[in-house]
């Protein structure tokens, strides 16, 4: 079974995909057989044939240089840029934990290292209908230590402390903290 880590964040657009790509790039450069996995990905565009393109997975492949096929990176891809629970309510195809588990297990069998990226922050709802799945349920089910990514800006300390304390209260191990500094042209 592969060694794996989970990349979560204090929210959306804080740099999770970027950090995930850099972690996999380093593993790839070290000659490790490493892979990417994400349970559900929303906010994706369509190609000229109407197929959804998993944008985060494409970005990670480009950053990291891994040769992993896109088809095995994410079982649930949604067009609408909402949390997966809402995107699936609009588009259909709600997340099934057994499908996520099967894909994850398959990736773990093929690769020595897996970096799994979360959707949004640790409290992101993945499914909220007759079945309730929060992002933390995935972390717990797969027993993954987490890297927490935060942007560096106003409110970051509060967001990081709230995320870390929530994860501690829920007995979700965190392994590291990354802060992404955005450089904006003025």
C-alpha positions in Angstrom: 0.0 0.0 0.0 1.2 3.5 -0.8 2.3 6.1 1.6 -0.2 8.9 1.4 -0.8 12.5 2.6 -3.9 14.7 2.4 -3.7 18.4 1.3 -6.4 20.5 2.8 -6.7 24.3 3.2 -8.3 27.1 5.1 -10.6 27.5 2.2 -10.9 27.7 -1.6 -8.2 29.3 -3.7 -5.5 29.3 -1.0 -3.0 27.3 -3.0 -3.8 23.6 -2.3 -3.4 22.6 -6.0 -0.1 24.5 -6.2 1.3 22.9 -3.1 0.1 19.5 -4.2 1.8 19.9 -7.5 5.1 20.9 -5.8 5.0 18.0 -3.5 4.5 15.6 -6.4 7.1 17.4 -8.4 9.7 16.8 -5.7 8.7 13.2 -5.4 8.9 12.8 -9.1 12.4 14.4 -9.2 13.5 12.0 -6.5 12.5 9.1 -8.7 9.5 8.1 -6.6 6.5 6.6 -8.2 3.9 9.2 -7.1 0.3 9.9 -7.9 -2.5 12.5 -7.4 -6.0 11.8 -6.2 -9.0 14.0 -5.4 -12.4 12.6 -4.5 -14.5 15.4 -6.1 -13.6 18.3 -8.2 -15.9 21.2 -9.2 -15.6 24.3 -11.3 -14.3 22.5 -14.4 -14.5 23.5 -18.0 -15.5 21.5 -21.1 -13.3 20.7 -24.1 -14.5 21.1 -27.7 -16.3 17.8 -27.5 -18.2 18.7 -24.4 -16.2 16.5 -22.0 -15.4 17.9 -18.6 -11.6 18.5 -18.0 -10.4 18.1 -14.4 -8.6 21.4 -14.1 -6.9 20.8 -10.8 -5.6 17.4 -12.1 -4.3 19.0 -15.3 -2.6 21.8 -13.3 -0.9 19.2 -11.0 0.3 17.1 -13.9 1.8 20.2 -15.6 3.5 21.4 -12.3 4.7 18.0 -11.2 5.6 16.3 -14.5 4.0 13.0 -13.3 2.8 10.7 -16.1 -0.3 9.5 -14.3 -3.4 9.4 -16.6 -6.1 12.0 -15.8 -8.8 9.3 -15.8 -7.5 7.8 -12.5 -7.1 11.1 -10.7 -10.6 12.0 -9.7 -13.8 9.9 -9.8 -16.2 12.9 -9.6 -15.9 15.9 -11.8 -18.4 18.7 -11.8 -18.8 21.8 -14.1 -20.4 24.2 -11.6 -17.9 26.0 -9.2 -19.8 25.1 -6.1 -19.0 22.7 -3.3 -19.3 19.1 -4.5 -22.6 18.5 -2.6 -24.3 21.4 -4.4 -22.7 20.8 -7.8 -23.9 17.2 -7.7 -27.4 18.3 -6.7 -27.5 20.5 -9.8 -25.7 18.1 -12.2 -26.4 14.7 -10.8 -24.0 12.0 -9.8 -23.5 12.5 -6.0 -20.3 11.3 -4.5 -20.4 7.6 -3.3 -17.8 6.8 -0.7 -17.3 3.3 -2.1 -16.4 4.7 -5.5 -14.0 7.2 -4.0 -12.4 4.3 -1.9 -12.1 2.0 -5.0 -10.3 4.7 -7.0 -8.1 5.6 -4.1 -7.2 1.9 -3.4 -6.4 1.4 -7.1 -4.1 4.4 -7.2 -2.4 3.2 -4.0 -1.8 -0.2 -5.6 -0.1 1.3 -8.6 2.0 4.0 -7.0 4.3 4.2 -4.0 3.2 7.6 -2.9 -0.2 9.4 -3.2 -1.0 13.0 -2.5 -4.7 13.4 -2.1 -6.1 17.0 -2.5 -9.3 18.1 -0.7 -12.1 20.3 -2.0 -12.3 23.7 -0.3 -11.5 23.6 3.4 -11.8 20.8 5.9 -15.5 21.5 6.5 -16.4 21.3 2.8 -19.6 19.3 2.3 -19.1 16.5 -0.2 -22.6 15.1 -0.1 -25.6 16.3 1.8 -28.8 14.4 0.9 -29.9 11.1 2.4 -26.1 10.5 2.8 -23.8 13.0 4.6 -20.2 13.1 3.6 -17.9 15.9 4.8 -14.3 16.3 3.6 -13.2 15.2 7.1 -15.0 11.9 6.6 -12.6 11.1 3.7 -9.5 12.1 5.7 -10.7 9.8 8.6 -11.7 6.9 6.4 -8.3 6.8 4.7 -6.4 7.6 7.9 -4.4 10.4 6.2 -2.2 13.0 7.9 -2.9 16.4 6.5 -0.9 19.3 5.2 -2.8 22.5 5.8 -2.4 25.3 3.1 -3.3 28.9 3.9 -2.9 32.1 1.9 -0.9 34.8 3.5 -3.2 37.7 4.1 -5.5 39.4 6.5 -7.4 36.8 8.5 -4.9 34.0 7.9 -3.9 33.5 11.5 -7.6 33.2 12.5 -8.3 30.8 9.6 -5.3 28.6 10.4 -6.0 28.4 14.1 -9.7 27.6 13.5 -8.7 24.8 11.0 -6.0 23.3 13.2 -8.2 23.4 16.3 -11.2 21.9 14.4 -8.9 19.1 13.1 -7.5 18.5 16.6 -11.0 18.3 18.1 -12.0 15.8 15.4 -8.7 13.8 16.0 -7.5 14.4 12.4 -3.7 14.5 12.3 -2.0 17.5 10.7 1.6 17.0 9.4 2.6 20.4 8.1 1.4 24.0 7.4 2.1 25.9 4.2 1.4 29.6 3.7 1.2 30.9 0.2 2.1 34.5 -0.3 0.4 36.2 -3.2 2.3 38.9 -5.0 0.0 41.3 -6.6 0.9 44.0 -9.0 -0.2 47.5 -7.8 
